[in-house]
């Protein structure tokens, strides 16, 4: 009998090899556990399993077993670091992860990554006391002590692991029995308390919300007023840089400064905090990145989509359809991976021509220049359009270009609001006033708003994209004009209760 890995694979991607049941409980070290997008195999014996091909957007994701190393970063280890005891624990973690991959419920790649992160903590606990992971799992005293040592945020995942391992056949699937836990109720209590204390993303107070919407509109006005000159300057910069680079006489500061002055863009850049007399070419690249951010924020405000959903919008994402009474509905066409085991699922959001479509068309104009630099025309074909994002990385501009281009796998602009900087955020978000804190207390009177420094009077509102989603839910629900079923579809929620939770403040 052969066992398939329980993975939802993206189209065209090869999964792990099947498990021949007569091999017993252990997979051979040369068994293929994963493959790259191009089909390159990786075996169980390796201490890093590249899982990138199995993510919805081929975002880099590595399952690594260097449990004493940071979760993120490079895991090039000195051979002396991998002692026989450490290698044995790493093999134990690999054994447990193969249980998840072949016997567990189908997990999204990010979920598997998080499950492995919990095993890292277990292995660290075992190493600190010179035990194996097997001993921790099979001795009641060690199992209880390990659970007690884990941080509160890990409780729910630890419970999930122990329950999953208990479900496996001790003889044919696991090879041992999980020890009974005497302090299990304490673990469950900590998990419940942690979840109860998790704070929702706050909605923006109405004054802050209105200011953000108005300021975003003013930003787009300014970008549109200077769009033709910006695109002309960028186009000339690409040409001049390539010519200068070909003759090895690149003077990027002179190129950029001359073009900014030639196209009368000095005021535009000063308004964005660029006060230098001489501008390097990266100034133009940063301007494109900031324009993408402003457009993306506008899309969040007028759609309520999640961050990843907006980041991965395809270049061709606009559609209109006739509704009842001859009304025109403006639709943003994209995809979501939420509640779909990490796989892409086609979906759409309602927006407006004046606000949502405006931001998309503006982003398309600057994305088109980057695609032109690459010599690519974004395809509208349904099966191909996801390969051409609305927000391609600015690293494809020739003076910042890094890495090689893979046709059909264009990198997205992968920065968050933290990369936007304080100057743009200061133009968008006002300082908090007493009335704003009072309004937050009305929305959620059970949260100690005044004890959180980031919400102090005089601080700038700490904007995140998910707050815009929550704000849309709260104010749409409060208006009484939007049906709950419509709001649920707009937010891509799987249940009615989730939408109620989002839209009703503390209740």
C-alpha positions in Angstrom: 0.0 0.0 0.0 1.2 3.5 -0.8 0.4 6.6 1.2 0.2 10.1 -0.4 1.4 13.2 1.4 -1.6 15.2 2.6 -0.9 18.4 0.8 -2.9 20.7 -1.4 -0.5 21.3 -4.2 -0.6 24.3 -6.5 -1.1 23.5 -10.2 1.9 22.1 -12.0 3.9 21.4 -8.8 5.1 17.9 -7.8 4.6 16.8 -4.2 6.6 14.5 -2.0 7.0 10.9 -3.2 4.5 8.3 -2.0 5.3 6.3 1.2 5.6 2.6 0.7 3.9 1.1 3.7 6.2 -1.9 3.8 9.1 0.4 4.7 7.7 0.5 8.2 7.5 3.6 10.4 10.7 5.3 9.1 11.2 6.9 5.8 14.6 6.3 4.2 16.9 9.3 4.3 17.0 9.4 0.5 13.2 9.6 0.3 12.0 12.7 -1.7 10.1 14.8 0.9 9.7 17.9 -1.3 10.5 19.5 -4.7 11.3 22.9 -6.0 9.1 24.7 -8.5 11.3 23.3 -11.3 11.0 19.8 -9.9 14.4 19.6 -8.2 14.0 16.9 -5.4 15.0 17.3 -1.8 15.4 14.3 0.5 14.4 13.6 4.1 18.1 13.4 5.1 18.7 17.1 4.4 18.3 19.4 7.4 16.4 22.0 5.4 13.3 21.2 3.4 12.4 23.9 0.9 8.7 24.2 1.0 8.5 27.3 -1.3 6.9 25.5 -4.3 3.9 24.5 -2.1 3.0 28.1 -1.0 0.3 29.9 -2.9 2.5 32.5 -4.4 5.8 30.7 -4.3 7.0 32.8 -1.4 10.2 31.5 0.2 9.5 29.1 3.0 12.0 26.7 4.5 11.3 24.0 7.0 14.6 23.8 8.9 15.7 21.5 11.7 18.5 23.5 13.3 16.4 23.9 16.4 19.1 25.9 18.3 19.2 28.5 15.4 16.8 31.5 15.0 13.6 30.7 13.1 14.5 33.0 10.3 17.9 33.6 8.6 20.7 31.4 7.3 21.3 28.1 8.8 24.8 27.4 7.5 26.2 25.6 10.5 29.7 24.7 11.6 30.0 20.9 11.5 31.0 21.1 15.1 27.6 22.5 16.1 25.9 19.3 14.9 26.9 16.9 17.7 25.7 13.3 17.6 23.1 14.2 20.2 21.8 17.2 18.2 21.7 15.2 15.0 19.6 12.6 16.8 17.1 15.2 18.0 17.0 16.7 14.5 16.1 13.2 13.1 13.4 12.9 15.8 11.9 16.2 14.6 12.0 15.0 11.0 10.3 11.8 12.1 7.5 13.8 13.8 7.1 16.2 10.8 6.7 13.2 8.4 3.8 12.1 10.7 2.1 15.5 10.0 2.8 15.4 6.3 1.5 11.8 5.7 -0.9 11.2 8.5 -2.2 14.6 9.6 -4.9 16.8 8.3 -4.0 18.8 5.2 -2.1 21.8 6.5 -1.2 25.1 4.8 2.6 25.5 4.4 2.6 28.3 7.0 0.8 26.0 9.4 3.5 23.3 9.0 6.1 25.9 9.5 4.5 27.0 12.8 4.1 23.4 13.9 7.8 22.8 13.4 8.6 26.0 15.4 6.9 24.3 18.4 9.0 21.2 17.9 12.1 23.5 18.0 11.1 24.6 21.5 10.6 21.0 22.6 14.0 20.0 21.3 15.6 23.0 23.1 13.9 21.9 26.3 15.2 18.3 25.8 18.8 19.5 25.0 19.0 21.8 28.1 18.3 18.7 30.2 20.3 16.1 28.1 17.2 14.2 27.0 15.9 13.0 23.7 12.6 14.3 22.3 11.4 10.7 22.6 12.0 10.7 26.3 10.2 14.0 26.7 7.1 12.6 25.0 7.0 9.3 26.7 7.7 10.3 30.4 4.9 12.0 32.2 7.1 14.2 34.4 9.1 15.4 31.4 6.0 16.0 29.2 4.3 18.1 32.0 7.5 20.0 32.6 8.1 20.7 28.9 4.5 22.0 28.6 5.0 24.2 31.6 8.3 25.6 30.1 6.7 26.7 26.8 5.5 30.3 26.4 1.8 31.0 26.6 1.5 31.7 22.8 2.7 28.1 22.2 0.0 26.4 24.3 -2.6 25.9 21.6 0.0 24.5 19.2 1.4 22.2 21.9 -2.1 20.9 22.7 -2.6 20.3 18.9 0.7 18.3 18.7 0.0 16.1 21.7 -3.6 15.3 20.6 -2.4 14.5 17.1 0.3 12.1 18.3 -2.2 10.4 20.6 -4.4 9.7 17.6 -1.7 7.8 15.8 -1.4 4.0 16.1 1.5 3.4 18.6 2.5 0.2 16.8 2.3 1.0 13.1 2.4 4.8 12.8 4.3 6.2 15.8 6.3 3.4 17.5 5.6 4.6 21.0 2.8 5.8 23.2 2.5 9.4 24.4 2.8 9.6 28.2 -0.4 10.6 30.1 -0.2 14.2 31.3 -1.0 15.1 34.9 -1.0 18.8 34.4 -3.0 18.9 31.2 -5.7 21.1 32.6 -3.2 23.8 33.4 -2.0 23.7 29.8 -5.6 24.1 28.6 -6.2 26.9 31.0 -3.1 28.8 29.8 -4.2 28.4 26.2 -7.7 29.7 27.0 -6.4 32.7 28.9 -3.9 33.6 26.1 -6.7 33.5 23.5 -9.0 35.5 25.7 -6.3 38.2 26.2 -5.5 38.5 22.5 -6.5 41.9 21.3 -8.4 42.6 18.1 -7.0 45.1 15.7 -8.6 48.4 16.7 -10.9 50.3 14.3 -9.8 53.8 13.5 -11.7 56.5 15.5 -14.0 58.4 13.1 -11.9 61.6 13.1 -8.7 59.6 12.3 -10.5 57.5 9.7 -11.9 60.5 7.9 -8.5 62.3 8.0 -6.8 59.2 6.6 -9.3 58.9 3.7 -9.0 62.6 2.9 -5.2 62.6 3.1 -5.0 59.5 0.9 -7.2 61.2 -1.7 -4.9 64.3 -1.6 -1.8 62.0 -2.1 -3.4 60.4 -5.1 -4.3 63.8 -6.5 -0.7 64.9 -6.2 0.6 61.7 -7.8 -1.9 62.0 -10.7 -1.0 65.7 -11.3 2.7 64.7 -11.6 2.2 61.2 -13.2 3.1 62.1 -16.7 6.3 63.9 -15.7 7.2 61.1 -13.3 6.8 58.4 -15.9 8.8 60.5 -18.4 11.6 61.0 -15.9 11.6 57.3 -15.1 11.7 56.3 -18.7 14.6 58.6 -19.5 16.4 57.4 -16.4 16.2 53.8 -17.6 17.6 54.8 -21.0 20.4 57.0 -19.7 21.4 54.6 -17.0 21.7 51.7 -19.5 23.7 53.9 -21.9 26.0 55.1 -19.2 26.4 51.7 -17.8 27.3 50.3 -21.2 30.1 52.8 -21.5 31.0 52.4 -17.8 30.4 56.1 -17.1 27.4 55.7 -14.8 26.8 58.9 -12.8 23.5 58.1 -11.3 23.3 61.3 -9.1 23.8 63.5 -12.1 21.3 61.5 -14.1 18.6 61.7 -11.5 19.1 65.3 -10.4 19.1 66.5 -14.0 15.9 64.6 -14.8 14.1 65.8 -11.7 14.9 69.4 -12.5 14.1 68.9 -16.2 10.7 67.5 -15.5 9.8 70.0 -12.8 9.6 67.4 -10.0 11.6 69.2 -7.3 8.5 70.3 -5.5 7.0 66.8 -5.7 10.0 65.2 -4.0 10.3 68.0 -1.4 6.8 67.3 -0.3 7.9 63.7 0.3 10.8 64.6 2.4 13.6 64.5 -0.2 15.5 67.7 0.6 18.9 66.9 -0.9 20.2 69.1 -3.7 21.5 66.0 -5.4 19.3 63.0 -5.9 20.6 59.5 -6.5 18.7 57.2 -8.8 17.3 55.3 -5.9 15.2 58.4 -5.2 13.1 57.6 -8.3 12.8 53.9 -7.2 11.7 54.9 -3.7 9.1 57.3 -5.2 7.6 54.3 -7.2 7.6 52.2 -4.0 5.8 54.9 -2.1 3.3 55.4 -4.9 2.5 51.6 -4.8 2.1 51.9 -1.0 -0.4 54.8 -1.3 -2.4 52.9 -4.0 -2.4 49.7 -1.9 -3.6 51.6 1.2 -6.4 53.1 -0.9 -7.4 49.7 -2.0 -7.5 48.4 1.6 -9.7 51.4 2.6 -12.2 50.8 -0.2 -12.3 47.0 -0.2 -11.4 45.6 3.2 -9.1 42.9 1.8 -6.3 41.4 3.8 -2.7 42.4 3.3 -1.6 39.3 1.4 -4.7 39.6 -0.8 -3.8 43.1 -1.8 -0.1 42.4 -2.2 -0.8 39.6 -4.7 -3.5 41.3 -6.8 -2.9 40.6 -10.5 -2.1 43.4 -12.8 -5.4 42.8 -14.6 -7.8 42.9 -11.7 -10.6 45.3 -12.7 -14.0 44.1 -13.8 -17.5 45.7 -14.0 -20.9 44.1 -14.1 -24.5 45.2 -14.3 -26.5 44.7 -11.2 -30.2 45.1 -10.4 -31.8 48.3 -11.6 -29.0 48.8 -14.1 -26.4 49.7 -11.5 -22.8 49.2 -12.4 -20.8 47.2 -9.8 -17.0 47.8 -9.7 -15.2 44.5 -8.8 -11.6 43.8 -7.9 -10.7 40.3 -9.0 -8.0 38.5 -7.0 -7.5 35.5 -4.8 -7.4 34.5 -1.2 -5.7 31.6 0.7 -7.5 32.1 3.9 -9.5 29.0 5.1 -8.4 27.1 2.0 -5.4 25.2 3.3 -3.0 27.9 1.9 -4.2 27.3 -1.7 -5.3 30.2 -3.9 -9.0 30.6 -4.4 -10.5 33.0 -6.9 -12.6 35.7 -5.3 -13.7 39.3 -5.8 -14.4 42.5 -3.8 -16.8 45.3 -4.4 -15.2 48.8 -4.6 -15.9 52.1 -6.3 -14.8 53.6 -9.6 -13.8 56.9 -8.1 -11.7 55.5 -5.2 -10.8 51.8 -5.6 -10.4 51.7 -9.4 -8.6 55.0 -9.4 -5.9 53.5 -7.2 -5.6 50.4 -9.3 -5.3 52.3 -12.5 -2.6 54.5 -11.0 -0.6 51.5 -9.8 -1.0 49.9 -13.3 0.6 52.9 -14.9 3.8 52.6 -12.8 3.8 48.8 -12.9 3.6 49.0 -16.7 6.9 50.9 -16.7 8.6 48.1 -14.7 7.1 45.5 -17.0 8.4 47.5 -20.0 11.9 47.5 -18.4 11.6 43.7 -18.2 10.3 43.4 -21.8 7.1 41.8 -20.5 3.5 42.4 -21.3 1.2 41.2 -18.4 -1.1 38.5 -19.7 -4.9 38.8 -19.2 -5.4 35.0 -19.7 -7.1 33.6 -16.7 -4.6 30.8 -16.2 -1.6 33.2 -16.5 -2.6 36.6 -15.0 -1.7 35.6 -11.4 1.9 35.5 -12.6 1.9 39.3 -13.2 1.3 41.3 -10.0 -0.2 44.7 -9.8 2.7 45.7 -7.5 5.9 44.3 -9.1 9.1 44.8 -7.1 11.0 48.0 -7.7 14.2 45.9 -7.6 13.6 45.3 -11.3 14.5 48.9 -12.1 18.0 48.5 -13.7 19.9 50.5 -11.1 18.6 48.5 -8.2 18.0 45.2 -9.9 19.0 42.1 -7.9 18.8 38.5 -8.8 17.6 36.9 -12.0 14.1 37.2 -13.6 12.0 34.1 -13.8 9.3 34.4 -16.4 5.9 33.9 -14.9 7.2 34.4 -11.3 7.5 38.1 -10.9 8.5 39.2 -7.4 6.0 41.5 -5.7 6.9 44.6 -3.8 7.3 42.9 -0.5 7.4 45.7 2.1 4.9 46.6 4.7 3.9 49.9 6.3 7.1 49.8 8.4 9.1 50.5 5.2 6.9 53.4 4.3 8.7 55.6 6.9 7.6 58.3 9.3 7.3 61.1 6.8 4.6 59.5 4.6 2.7 58.3 7.7 2.8 61.7 9.2 1.1 63.0 6.1 -1.7 60.4 6.4 -2.4 59.9 10.1 -3.2 62.7 12.6 -2.1 62.9 16.2 -4.4 61.3 18.7 -6.7 63.5 20.7 -8.8 62.9 23.8 -12.0 62.5 21.8 -10.3 59.6 19.8 -9.5 57.7 23.0 -13.0 58.2 24.4 -14.4 56.8 21.1 -12.2 53.7 21.4 -13.5 53.2 24.9 -17.1 53.3 23.6 -16.3 50.7 21.0 -14.5 48.4 23.4 -15.0 49.5 27.1 -13.3 46.3 28.3 -9.9 47.2 26.9 -7.5 49.5 28.8 -6.8 51.9 26.0 -5.1 54.5 28.2 -2.6 51.9 29.5 -1.3 51.2 26.0 1.5 53.8 25.1 0.9 53.6 21.4 -2.7 55.0 21.9 -1.6 57.9 24.1 -2.9 61.4 23.4 -0.4 63.2 21.2 0.9 60.0 19.6 0.4 59.5 15.9 -2.2 56.8 15.2 -0.2 53.5 14.8 -1.6 52.5 11.4 -1.7 48.9 10.1 -3.5 47.6 7.0 -5.6 45.2 9.1 -7.1 48.1 11.0 -8.6 49.3 7.7 -10.4 46.0 7.3 -11.7 46.1 10.9 -12.8 49.7 10.5 -14.8 48.8 7.4 -16.5 46.0 9.3 -17.3 48.1 12.4 -18.6 51.2 10.6 -20.5 49.2 7.8 -22.2 47.2 10.5 -23.0 50.3 12.6 -24.5 52.1 9.6 -27.3 49.5 9.3 -27.1 49.9 5.5 -25.0 46.8 4.8 -26.4 43.3 5.2 -24.4 40.9 7.3 -24.3 38.4 4.4 -22.9 41.1 2.1 -20.3 42.1 4.6 -19.2 38.5 5.1 -18.6 38.1 1.4 -16.7 41.3 1.2 -14.4 40.4 4.0 -14.0 36.8 2.7 -15.1 35.3 6.0 -16.0 31.7 6.2 -18.7 32.1 8.9 -21.4 34.6 9.8 -20.1 34.5 13.4 -16.7 35.7 12.4 -18.2 38.7 10.6 -20.2 39.5 13.7 -17.1 39.3 15.8 -15.3 41.7 13.5 -18.1 44.2 13.2 -19.6 44.5 16.7 -16.8 45.9 18.8 -16.5 44.3 22.2 -19.8 42.4 22.0 
